[in-house]
Amino acid sequence: MKYGRIRQILPRPEAMRSDLPNIPNYAVRYLIAEGGTARVYWGIDLRSGYAVAIKELKIRYLNNDVVRKNFKETETRLYLYMNHPNIPKLVDFLDIDGRLYIVMEYVEGKNLEEYIYSVSGLIPEERALPMFLKILDTVGYMHSEGYLHLDIKPSNIMLTQNDNIKLIDLGIASRISNSSTSTGYGTAAYMAPEQSAMGRCGVYTDIFALGIMLFEMLTAHLPFYSNKSNAKEAREEIRNKIRYDSVPKMETYYPFINPDLQRVVERALEKEPACRYQSCEDFR
């Protein structure tokens, strides 16, 4: 697998029972996914009987002031106050003996990465574009509320019934301001040049990640990737390709691609932020 993806974990209720957190009022059943700073579990709210997703900040980040504050304040507040059908609802926030948990509604379905690489392969234009417009609408809503997502990628898009979507993992979201800068967190293959360089970020930074995702939806390939086995070397190779390489031709992977879409993707993936689309509406 090309480097740069979150590690998805298939539900195996019999696995890791000794490692599951013990949380009052919730029955934690199994691990769903694991990222750099957090784990996500499937559980049941014992008061309501509903399935929930429980996100736990990893122990080694509890003393990291930036990550802890983002988890405890920014991400929790976003889930609480965002009012959009494509963003999961906050159920609870828990601080148990210093361990932090965000409890959210559980979204039934597959994430977009899993769907592309395990089910569909490339997604035909007539299906991909309506789906992508829903993603643009959701990210555009976040921007209108004053926040950047900064970790847009297929594994953070859940596909539900009728090709509806849910945008998940607001873990490194940031307030839009004149001083918004990257923390360096994110997935290398989707990070704009200014984000990987920990420079100033804006709406145009999310636009770049959206362009990567559209390329991937239409071709089942990443435009910039590395096959190096060493994680550090792979990240550096990807960052250099993003900074200096031209956007590959999508017709290399799918000869019947609409040439207009190539131009759209290339505009979204301009190296200079000012040359990209400046809003999700512009992208639309």
N, C-alpha and C positions, 0 to 999 in steps of 0.2 A: 504493500500500500504506500502511496506517495506520502511523504512526510507533511504534517501540518494539521492532522485531523484530531478532534477530541476522541478519546477512547470510549466507544459505546459498549455497554455491557448488557447482554441479553438477560432477561429475568430468569433467575434460577433460584427458586425459593429455598432449595436445600443448601445453597452456598452461603458462606460467611455468617452463619447465624451467631457465632461468638463475637463478631465484629459489629453487629447491628446496634445502633444507639437505642438506649432505653429512654423513651420520652413520655411523660405523663399525658394521658388522654389520647395517645396515638399508638397503634400497633404497627411497628415498622417491619416490613416483610422481606424486601430485597433491594439490592443496589440496582439503580437504573443506568446511571452514567457517572463518569468521573472526569473532571477537568483539572486544570492546574491548581486552583485554590479551593475547590469545593467538591463534595459528593452529593448526588441526588438519589434519594430512596423513594420507593413506592410504599405507601402505608395506608392505613384506614383511620379516619377520625372516629374514635369510639363513641363520641357523643352524637354524631349525625349519621354514622354508617357510611359516609361518602369516602371514596378513594381520594388520596391527596399525594402531592409530590413534596417531599421534605428535603430541603437543601441545607447541608451542614458545612460550615466553614472548617477547613482542615486545621488540625491542632497547630501545625507549624506556622500558620498565619495569624493565630490569635494575638500575637504580640507585634504584628506588623500594623502600625497605626493606619497606614493608607488603606490597606486591604480590609482591615476590620471596620474602619469608618464607612467605607463604601458599602460593605455588606450590611452593617447594622443600620445605617442611616439612609444612604442614597438608594440602594436597591430596594429596601423595604418600603421606603416612602414612594418610590415609583410604582410598585405593585399596588400600594394602597390608593394612590390618587389617580393613576392612569385609568381613564374611562373609555375603553375601546374594546369592541368585541373580539379583536384578535390579540389581546394581551391578557394573560391569565390573571385571575383575581387572587388577592392575598387572603389567606385564611387565618394565619396566626404568625406571630414572631415570638421566639422563645430564647431566653438566656438562662441556661441551666448550669449552674456552677461554673460560669464563664464560657461554656460551650454555646455557640450561636446557631440557631436554626430558623430558616424561613419556610413556612408551610403555605403552599399554594394549591389551587385547584389542580387536579390531575387531568392532563390532556391526553385523551385516548387517540392513538394513531402512531404513525411512523414519522421520524424526522426526515427532512428532505434529503439529507446525505444518504441515510439508510435506503430511502426509496430509490434514489438515482443508482446507487451502486449494488443494490441487492434485488431490486424489483424491475425497474423500467429501463435502465440505461438512459440515454439521452431522452429528453422530453420534447415531443414535437412542438413546433412553434405555436400551432393553434391551441394547444393545451398549456404550454409553458407561459405564454404571455398573459392570459387572464390571471393565472396564479401569481405571476410576478407583479402584476398591477395591484393585487391585494397586499403583497409585501410592501410595495412602494407606498401604498395608502397608510399602512400601519407605521412604517418608519417615519413617514411624513408627519403623522400625528404626533409622534414623539418629539420631532423637531419643533412642531408648533407649540408644544408644551415646554420647550426650552431645554431639551435633553438630546445628547448624542448617544447612540447605542455603543459604538466602537468595538463590537464583537459580532458583527453580522456575518453569518456563514450558514450553510445548509443544515448543519447539525443543530442550529438554534432556531430553525423553522419547523414546527410540527404541522404535519398534514392531517387534517381531520376529514370528516365526511364531505363529499361533493367538492373536493379540492379547496376547501376552506383552510385557513392557516392560523397558527398561533405563533407569535414572536416570543421566544423565551430567553432566559438568561440575560438579565439586565445588570450582571455583576460588575461590569467596568463602565457602565453608563456614566456620563459626566454632564454637568450643567454647561450649556452653551454660553460662552463669554469671550471677551477679547483676550483673555489669558488662558483659555482652555488648552491644555497640553496633554500629550499622551503619557501614561504612566509606564509604558513599555509592555503592558500586558496585552494579550490578544493572540491570534493565530497568524503566524507569519504569512501564510499563503493568501490572506485576505487583507493584510495591512497596507494602507497607502504609504508612499515613501515618507511623508511627514510623520506618520504614526510610528513607523519602525525606527525613525530617527529621534523619537521622543520630542518632536517639535510641536508647533501650534496646530491644533485640530479644529475642524469645523464641520458643518453639514457636508461639505465636499469630501470629508474623510469617510463618512458612511456611504456616500455616493460611490466611492472607489470600491468598497467591499460589495456593494450591490452589483456593480459591473462585473466583478469576479464571479459572483453567484449566477448572474444571468448567463455568462459564458459557460459556466459549469452545467447549468440546467440544459442548455441547448446542445452541448457536446459530450457530456459525461466525462469531461477532462478539466483539470485546472489549467489556466493559461501559463502560470509560473509555478514550477514545482521542483523538487529535488528527490533523487533516488539514493542519496547518501544515507548510510545507516547511522552515522554519528549525528545526534540531534543538533548539536551546536553548529557543526559544519553545514548541515542541511538548512538550518534557519538562515545562515549567512548567505548561502547560495541563492535561496529564494529571495532574500532582501535585495541582493545585487541584481537579480533578474528583473525584479519589480522596478528598481531604480533605472536600469539601463536598457533592458531588452524591449523590442517592439511587441505589441500584442499579436500573438499567433493568429493565423487565418483560421476561422472556425470551419471553413470548408475542408480543411485538412482532416478533420474528424467527421464531418458530415457534408458531403459534396452538394447537397441540395439546400444549404442554408441561404436564407434571404440576405443578399448583400447589404441591404439597408440595416440589418441587425448588426452586421460587422461594424458599420460606421457608428451606430449607437453605442456599442460596447467600447469601441476605441475612444469615443468622446468621454465616456464615464471613467476610463482608465488612463486619462492623460496624466503625465508625470507632474505637471504643474497644477496645483489646486484651482487656480483661476481659470484654467482652460476646460475644466470639467463642467458637467451640469451643476448648477448652483442650488438646486432644490429637487425634491422628489417630484414635484409637479412639473418642473422643467424636464426631468428624466422621462416622466410619463408622456 
